[in-house]
Amino acid sequence: MKDIAKTLKALADETRLQIMALLLRHEELCGCDFEKVLGISQSKTSRHLRYLLNAGLLEDRREAVWSHYRIAKKLSKEQRAILKTLAGICRDDRMADLYKKSQRCIKRC
């Protein structure tokens, strides 16, 4: 139950939901991509990404000065079910603007 609660708490924020929606759409993104698409500061981006990392939803890797993020490969059965549901919800038209903006903004750092 703790795993489920931790996952749901991590997703109980609009910015973190947007980050997850972007990662469900794009296999891997640089921290700077989230800043551009979501229009948030580096510190706010880092805080939200750290929350998702601590919940076990994301993995990161460093490349020079950049950090790249992707959905964790080792998710619990419950986390996979939650993310599958989220992926279905993110196909909704409500995410269309976010996805359009991501296509315009995301470039390799």
Secondary structure, DSSP 8 states (H G I E B T S, - for coil): -HHHHHHHHHTSSHHHHHHHHHHHHSS-EEHHHHHHHHT--HHHHHHHHHHHHHTTSEEEEEETTEEEEEE-SS--HHHHHHHHHHHHHHTSGGGHHHHHHHHHH----
